[in-house]
Amino acid sequence: MKIYTKTGDEGTTGILGSKRLRKDDARIEAYGTVDELNAAIGVARAHALEATEDELAARIQDDLFTLGAALADPNPEGPFHNQINDEHIAALEKAIDDRVAELAPMRSFILPGGAPAAAQLHLTRTVCRRAERLVVHLANLADEHVPSPVLIYLNRLSDLLFVMARTVNHHAGVPDVPWISKK
């Protein structure tokens, strides 16, 4: 199988089904940013996460590939369109709750930073928020459909990435960096 097909040389790309879209289409922007998010998680994993965090990150990467396929499938009856569901969201919520239980309560806003893996998770969270904004934009366009669990998943995931960053710092013995207002 060749990597290059030359079918995108005119600025279009194929999506699930036989349809082609411009590469700057809102749908392509949305699932392209989800792909970037998946890659950012891969970078966080390359920073030698502890086994529990790495296992969770691997599961999230798998979920994000599924979520990207859902976004690449504009047909509400398509085979990938509804693959992200309430079970995926519940798993994220459990992971958040498990981690928050071992952390000290927040007393201020936290600046991104700390241990290298935590800093990467903070950066990954910002990519997740951008992906969420692009998916919300897509969902609000006429004649577009995005399953609500996809939106909820990305919202919960950004919260989880924040908590994972704090957990990584906690386990590394590196304090979170508090934001201190100059007022």
Backbone torsions as a table, in degrees:
resi	resn	phi	psi	omega
1	MET	NA	127.7	178.2
2	LYS	-79.7	145.1	177.1
3	ILE	-74.9	-40.6	-179.2
4	TYR	-97.4	136.5	-178.8
5	THR	-114.2	-17.3	-177.4
6	LYS	69.2	1.4	-179.0
7	THR	-75.2	-16.4	179.8
8	GLY	-98.9	6.1	-176.1
9	ASP	-64.5	-19.2	-179.6
10	GLU	-95.6	7.3	177.0
11	GLY	90.9	18.2	175.8
12	THR	-121.9	163.3	177.5
13	THR	-143.5	153.3	178.8
14	GLY	-85.0	146.2	172.0
15	ILE	-118.8	177.3	179.9
16	LEU	-57.8	139.5	-170.6
17	GLY	93.2	-161.0	-176.8
18	SER	-104.6	6.2	-175.2
19	LYS	-79.3	147.3	173.4
20	ARG	-118.1	142.6	179.3
21	LEU	-126.3	156.1	172.5
22	ARG	-63.6	147.0	-177.4
23	LYS	-67.3	-14.7	176.1
24	ASP	-101.6	13.8	176.5
25	ASP	-63.8	148.4	-178.9
26	ALA	-57.1	-36.6	179.2
27	ARG	-65.7	-42.2	-179.9
28	ILE	-68.0	-41.4	176.8
29	GLU	-58.6	-42.7	-177.2
30	ALA	-65.7	-53.2	-176.1
31	TYR	-77.3	-21.6	172.6
32	GLY	-66.5	-37.3	178.4
33	THR	-73.5	-32.1	172.9
34	VAL	-63.9	-37.7	176.0
35	ASP	-63.8	-42.6	176.3
36	GLU	-60.7	-41.6	177.1
37	LEU	-59.2	-43.8	178.9
38	ASN	-61.3	-42.3	178.4
39	ALA	-64.6	-38.6	179.2
40	ALA	-64.0	-36.8	175.4
41	ILE	-65.5	-37.8	175.4
42	GLY	-59.4	-39.0	177.2
43	VAL	-65.7	-42.4	177.0
44	ALA	-59.6	-41.1	178.8
45	ARG	-64.7	-32.2	179.0
46	ALA	-69.1	-13.9	177.0
47	HIS	-86.2	21.9	174.4
48	ALA	58.7	59.9	173.7
49	LEU	-63.0	151.5	173.0
50	GLU	-60.6	158.8	-173.1
51	ALA	-54.0	-44.5	-177.6
52	THR	-64.2	-43.8	-179.5
53	GLU	-70.1	-37.0	179.7
54	ASP	-66.7	-40.4	178.0
55	GLU	-62.6	-42.8	177.6
56	LEU	-64.2	-44.7	179.8
57	ALA	-61.2	-39.0	178.2
58	ALA	-63.6	-41.7	178.3
59	ARG	-64.8	-39.5	177.8
60	ILE	-63.7	-41.5	178.6
61	GLN	-59.4	-42.1	177.7
62	ASP	-63.0	-45.0	177.8
63	ASP	-59.5	-42.0	-177.9
64	LEU	-66.7	-33.0	175.3
65	PHE	-64.9	-41.4	176.5
66	THR	-64.1	-43.0	179.8
67	LEU	-63.1	-41.0	176.2
68	GLY	-60.9	-39.8	177.5
69	ALA	-65.1	-37.2	177.2
70	ALA	-62.0	-40.1	179.4
71	LEU	-72.7	-27.7	178.3
72	ALA	-80.4	-4.7	-178.4
73	ASP	-111.2	90.5	-175.2
74	PRO	-72.9	-10.9	-177.6
75	ASN	-82.4	114.9	179.5
76	PRO	-56.7	-19.9	177.3
77	GLU	-100.9	5.6	-177.3
78	GLY	-69.2	163.1	-173.4
79	PRO	-68.0	-23.9	-177.2
80	PHE	-107.2	-14.1	-168.7
81	HIS	-55.8	-37.8	-174.4
82	ASN	-114.6	30.1	-176.6
83	GLN	-76.2	-26.2	175.3
84	ILE	-87.4	127.0	-173.2
85	ASN	-138.2	-172.8	-177.0
86	ASP	-60.7	-29.7	178.1
87	GLU	-64.4	-38.8	177.6
88	HIS	-63.3	-42.4	-179.4
89	ILE	-66.4	-43.3	179.0
90	ALA	-60.6	-38.4	178.3
91	ALA	-63.8	-40.3	177.1
92	LEU	-64.9	-43.4	-179.3
93	GLU	-63.0	-39.6	177.0
94	LYS	-64.2	-42.5	179.5
95	ALA	-63.1	-39.1	176.7
96	ILE	-62.6	-51.8	-177.4
97	ASP	-59.7	-41.3	179.6
98	ASP	-60.6	-40.7	-177.4
99	ARG	-77.4	-41.3	179.7
100	VAL	-60.2	-33.6	-178.4
101	ALA	-61.0	-26.1	-178.6
102	GLU	-100.2	-0.8	-177.8
103	LEU	-101.0	150.1	172.9
104	ALA	-68.2	146.0	178.3
105	PRO	-60.2	146.9	177.5
106	MET	-74.7	137.0	178.2
107	ARG	-114.8	-5.0	178.8
108	SER	-159.2	172.4	171.1
109	PHE	-66.6	153.3	-177.9
110	ILE	-116.1	132.1	176.3
111	LEU	-83.1	145.8	176.2
112	PRO	-61.5	135.3	178.4
113	GLY	155.9	-159.7	-178.3
114	GLY	98.7	-141.3	178.5
115	ALA	-62.9	151.8	-178.1
116	PRO	-53.1	-42.6	-180.0
117	ALA	-66.2	-37.1	178.7
118	ALA	-66.8	-43.0	178.3
119	ALA	-60.4	-40.5	178.0
120	GLN	-66.4	-37.6	177.0
121	LEU	-65.9	-36.2	174.9
122	HIS	-63.1	-44.0	177.7
123	LEU	-63.0	-41.3	178.2
124	THR	-60.6	-38.5	177.0
125	ARG	-59.5	-38.8	-179.4
126	THR	-70.1	-34.5	174.6
127	VAL	-65.2	-39.1	178.1
128	CYS	-62.2	-42.2	178.7
129	ARG	-63.9	-38.8	177.5
130	ARG	-65.5	-42.7	177.1
131	ALA	-58.9	-42.9	179.0
132	GLU	-60.3	-44.7	179.7
133	ARG	-61.9	-40.3	179.9
134	LEU	-69.0	-36.5	177.9
135	VAL	-69.4	-38.8	175.3
136	VAL	-61.6	-42.6	177.8
137	HIS	-59.0	-48.1	179.0
138	LEU	-58.9	-45.3	-177.4
139	ALA	-62.6	-26.3	-177.8
140	ASN	-91.4	0.1	176.8
141	LEU	-80.2	146.9	176.9
142	ALA	-61.3	141.5	176.7
143	ASP	65.8	17.3	175.5
144	GLU	-114.4	147.8	178.1
145	HIS	-133.0	127.5	173.7
146	VAL	-125.6	124.3	179.7
147	PRO	-60.1	136.5	-177.2
148	SER	-59.0	-33.1	177.3
149	PRO	-60.4	-26.8	177.7
150	VAL	-65.1	-45.1	178.6
151	LEU	-64.4	-44.4	-179.2
152	ILE	-64.4	-42.1	-179.8
153	TYR	-57.2	-48.6	-178.6
154	LEU	-64.4	-37.1	177.3
155	ASN	-63.2	-47.4	179.1
156	ARG	-66.2	-37.7	-177.7
157	LEU	-62.3	-40.4	179.4
158	SER	-63.2	-37.8	175.7
159	ASP	-64.0	-43.3	179.5
160	LEU	-63.0	-42.4	-179.4
161	LEU	-61.9	-37.7	175.9
162	PHE	-62.0	-47.2	-178.8
163	VAL	-67.5	-37.2	176.9
164	MET	-62.3	-41.0	178.5
165	ALA	-60.6	-44.5	177.9
166	ARG	-63.7	-38.9	179.9
167	THR	-65.6	-43.0	178.2
168	VAL	-60.0	-45.2	177.2
169	ASN	-60.7	-45.2	-180.0
170	HIS	-57.2	-48.9	-178.3
171	HIS	-68.0	-28.2	178.8
172	ALA	-84.3	-4.5	-177.5
173	GLY	72.2	23.2	-179.9
174	VAL	-105.8	123.2	-179.1
175	PRO	-70.4	148.9	170.9
176	ASP	-62.3	154.5	-179.8
177	VAL	-96.8	106.6	-178.0
178	PRO	-75.7	146.0	171.4
179	TRP	-84.8	129.5	-179.8
180	ILE	-117.0	114.5	-179.1
181	SER	-64.8	137.4	179.0
182	LYS	-85.9	2.1	179.7
183	LYS	-85.4	NA	NA
